[in-house]
Amino acid sequence: MAVIDSLLGVKVSIRLNGSKEDCAEYDDPKPPQTPASCGAATHSISKIIESQDDTNFSVHYEFKDAQRWLKSRRGLGVAIYVDGNFADGNYVRSTLSNEAGIQGQVFRGCIEGKIEASTKPGKDILKPFKFTKIIQVEEGGARVTEDLKVVKHLGNIEIIIYRAEIRGHTDWKPDNITSKTELAEKAMKGKNFFSEERDVPKFQWLDCTYPDGSVRLARFIFRYKSKTALQIEGILPREPSPESSPETQPRNAADLPHEELQKLAQERLDQLAMVKLESKVGVKREADDEINSRMPKVYKMTTDGAIDLTE
């Protein structure tokens, strides 16, 4: 889980495919300079995670010793932006009325995907987050300029934590965002899409005020990249190639067991015997070749007698 040293008690993490374990996180050498959400953050941190094609992911958060934030109708808001788009938000507050009861409590939550309005009564639509490759299109000009606006926050999962106070409920409905399936190649660096949608019970949306205005308590950013990209950037070690594998070191006879020494010695004796045998056969073959190389006399009979035809 990503933890900000100056804000102990608040943790955020990413999990893959419904796992109960947080995915591996790496320090981000180049944190994004421009967040997707508006407002400055009192505390912030940026991490890098490995994305896997066709893999669902979810965002998990945890608050400990939250009595300084959770009082009466006051609580903590959690909002998620994926690739620059608002995806979902939760509100965390305690059902206990006294601060002593809140002390020591741990509040945990999970956001699995984008919530959209449904035409079915009493239902909303949940589209789970999913890592997917993007289609590259070779275009330029205005298309690239337009897509560069999209990719400004591409590859970022941004979570903001802020203080809020409930005023009541609202009939606000989430926007139905359609992700672009194609981007110009010059602007493309990766893309997140949503997984297969499913119906969920209708969410209640709250109307809140914000004691800190546009200032956020914390901002967590997870930049997701493929394994290959992480290896190129030196964040993950490269897999050794067969050519670069270390050569086998010669073995020392003193380190070999007695049985293996006997086996090797017998193999060597067999090799020497074979060489000796082959050398004898070679000598005999050379002698035979010398004899066979002497051409015999060739004669042809005529009525006058035999004539020697060899030179």
Summary of the structure (lengths in Angstrom):
residues: 311
radius of gyration: 38.4
end to end distance: 99.6
largest distance: 144.3
contacts: 797
relative contact order: 0.17
helix: 22%
strand: 38%
